Amino acid sequence: MIAFITRRLLLGVVTIFLISVLSFIIIQLPPGDFVDAYIAQLSSSGSQVSAAEAENLRQLYGLGEPFYVQYGKWLGRIITGDFGESMEWRRPVTEVIGDRLWLTLLLSFAALIVTWGLALPIGIFSAVRQYSFADYAFTLVGFIGIAVPNFLLALVIMYFAFVWFGASVGGLFSAEMALAPWSAAKVWDLIKHLPLPAIILALGGTAQLIRIMRANLLDELRRPYVVTARAKGLSEARTIIKYPVRAALNPFASNIAYLFPYLVSGSIIVSIVLGLPTVGPLLVKALVAQDMFLAGTIVLLLGVMTVIGTFISDLVLMWVDPRIRHQMD
Amino acid sequence: MAQIDSEKYAVATQLQLTWWRFRRHKLAMISMVVLALFYLLAAFADFLATQDPHATDARTSYIAPQPIMLFDDDGSFRPHVYGIRGVRDMRTFKLVYTVDPNRKVYIDFFGRGYEYKLFGLFRTDIHLMTLKNPERGDGIYILGTDLLGRDLWSRLLVATRVSLTIGLVGVTISLFLGVLLGGISAVYGGIVDTLIQRTIEVIRSMPTIPLWLGLAAALPNDWSVLQVYFAITIIISLLAWTDLARVVRGKFLALKEEDFVMAAELAGASQGRIIFRHMLPSFASHIIAAVSLALPAMIISETSLSFLGLGLRPPAISWGILLQDAQNIQTLALAPWLLISAIPVVVVILAFNFLGDGLRDAADPYG
């Protein structure tokens, strides 16, 4: 068990390291060094930068020195909490990102809960009532969930909400709450707005998980031990829930590590369509405007948060599934 | 008769067995036909296009889809569409162009339109349908037009070609990486295997869209359409090879233990011969199945990137770029037909999924 945790932790650290290198590469990629870009941006907005200030900035980020030195200096500043300044907003990157990062994670987490909450009962039902009308209906919905990219789903739902109700469904807050400081009323407002985007985001993953759960449970139900349990007079519900379902839960365990990154990834594009105040729209705007510090920081923070989220869900699964606990020893 | 059938079964090659098994999967067969049709449409995109997909005209902005009338008033077969007429809006005094049901424009088959290269090779200007004596703004607008007056049907055809081929090119690169690294991982084992497997895990636990966006945004602005096309394909496939590598590795490891591999080894076959002559053919069908399941993911990736304005860039046309026009609700309320571009995306992805399922079931003909 300790071996498992250590392995996961090590993997997480390596992933974070790789993500930080990639984020730094993204910051570096645009042609010219970013101090030039920064100065150009400043002078286009009217303020002047003296040569000494520019030199100072170059020194600060070690420009002109080898890549790994620059990377080291950048990483050193990040560890002390200094992520640099957004060129477009002229404010520290952390300030620009603000609540958006937490809202992104909240949305992804809500989608994760929806995925599990839908896939588990539907998967069990579809397997137990194989070839029933409901099974076919769920299979059909499942295929649509797989085939329709979630941004397209968001687009279509938005269109029909507009046509039928004349209302816009976007946003995570009502208009009067969007700028209000945090309060119980605002949290409630958020909870009310969360389900729709979470369901849109969750549908693709749910569909896949239902199919895996159904297939696995069908395999388990044919095993002799199920017949034995029935023969011994166990109630049908208990027969199914107690043994085959637990054995069929494996995909939930093995897919979890990839489900969360998938959802974080998807939240970016769904947020843009639905106009949600997550990091998604900010990231795309920053990339289009070549505001690289902001973009690089968002990629880095998203990556790190994903790794932490995945690690936590691994721990939860280890607690739930004894096979994982023992497998690794 | 049954005797002959079972004899036939016994001597059939792996490919034949797979094909017989695949044929029973109705949904997969239908999907294969649908995909073949889509690729045919893509191959003859310019020939089937009714207007130049890049030509803009303010007169034809947001024309609703217009059906082609097959028969004339007297019942004779003369396909035609209605012309376009300018009307002064008496409230805003703007000239608005609408369809004029009083003026018929007849359709010519195999007439001459804009110039293009068939299959990228033969220069020609013959199209399936053109108009006889059109006035300015007249056209065959089967699926309507966009804000700039470009014909959606023609654009959709060209977009289908771009999006379907980008998937193929991307999957080829992924397949190469996947087979190479998955194979190396299985054959050498040990530290190499561990290293490759951990790399795969790391790649899979990263959120991909932010990374793609970051990399795609850094492509120089002055790159040509073709350069961006290949760069985007490479960016997408760099993160997409991991599934294929896992399939290849898993199959390699399973086959290593098989008797026929042992027999080949004892017979003194070289390692290369064992891999390419004996092992590869027996799991080629698994690879094909994995590829057909990887293709829709590729297509979704390209569509998503272009949709966000960070993938292919206009004047290139792809599904994502067409959907970009349908991004906000104001546009959709005004021109709901722009959402038609979503239909081929969904149909193709669904078809690839069914085809992949069918192939995966058929890949194990003895199972």
Chai-1 contact restraints between the chains, C-beta under 6 A:
chainA,res_idxA,chainB,res_idxB,connection_type,confidence,min_distance_angstrom,max_distance_angstrom,comment,restraint_id
A,V14,B,V202,contact,1.0,0.0,6.0,A-B,restraint_1
A,T15,B,V202,contact,1.0,0.0,6.0,A-B,restraint_2
A,T15,B,S205,contact,1.0,0.0,6.0,A-B,restraint_3
A,L18,B,V202,contact,1.0,0.0,6.0,A-B,restraint_4
A,I26,B,G214,contact,1.0,0.0,6.0,A-B,restraint_5
A,L29,B,A218,contact,1.0,0.0,6.0,A-B,restraint_6
A,P30,B,A218,contact,1.0,0.0,6.0,A-B,restraint_7
A,I146,B,N353,contact,1.0,0.0,6.0,A-B,restraint_8
A,A147,B,V346,contact,1.0,0.0,6.0,A-B,restraint_9
A,A147,B,I349,contact,1.0,0.0,6.0,A-B,restraint_10
A,A147,B,L350,contact,1.0,0.0,6.0,A-B,restraint_11
A,V148,B,V346,contact,1.0,0.0,6.0,A-B,restraint_12
A,P149,B,I300,contact,1.0,0.0,6.0,A-B,restraint_13
A,L152,B,A342,contact,1.0,0.0,6.0,A-B,restraint_14
A,M158,B,I329,contact,1.0,0.0,6.0,A-B,restraint_15
A,Y159,B,L332,contact,1.0,0.0,6.0,A-B,restraint_16
A,F162,B,I329,contact,1.0,0.0,6.0,A-B,restraint_17
A,A257,B,S205,contact,1.0,0.0,6.0,A-B,restraint_18
A,Y258,B,R204,contact,1.0,0.0,6.0,A-B,restraint_19
A,P261,B,S205,contact,1.0,0.0,6.0,A-B,restraint_20
A,P261,B,P207,contact,1.0,0.0,6.0,A-B,restraint_21
A,V264,B,P207,contact,1.0,0.0,6.0,A-B,restraint_22
A,S265,B,P207,contact,1.0,0.0,6.0,A-B,restraint_23
A,S265,B,T208,contact,1.0,0.0,6.0,A-B,restraint_24
A,S265,B,I209,contact,1.0,0.0,6.0,A-B,restraint_25
A,I268,B,I209,contact,1.0,0.0,6.0,A-B,restraint_26
A,I269,B,S304,contact,1.0,0.0,6.0,A-B,restraint_27
A,V284,B,L308,contact,1.0,0.0,6.0,A-B,restraint_28
A,L287,B,L213,contact,1.0,0.0,6.0,A-B,restraint_29
A,L287,B,A217,contact,1.0,0.0,6.0,A-B,restraint_30
A,V299,B,P210,contact,1.0,0.0,6.0,A-B,restraint_31
A,V299,B,G214,contact,1.0,0.0,6.0,A-B,restraint_32
A,L302,B,P207,contact,1.0,0.0,6.0,A-B,restraint_33
A,L302,B,P210,contact,1.0,0.0,6.0,A-B,restraint_34
A,G303,B,M206,contact,1.0,0.0,6.0,A-B,restraint_35
A,T306,B,P207,contact,1.0,0.0,6.0,A-B,restraint_36
A,T310,B,S205,contact,1.0,0.0,6.0,A-B,restraint_37
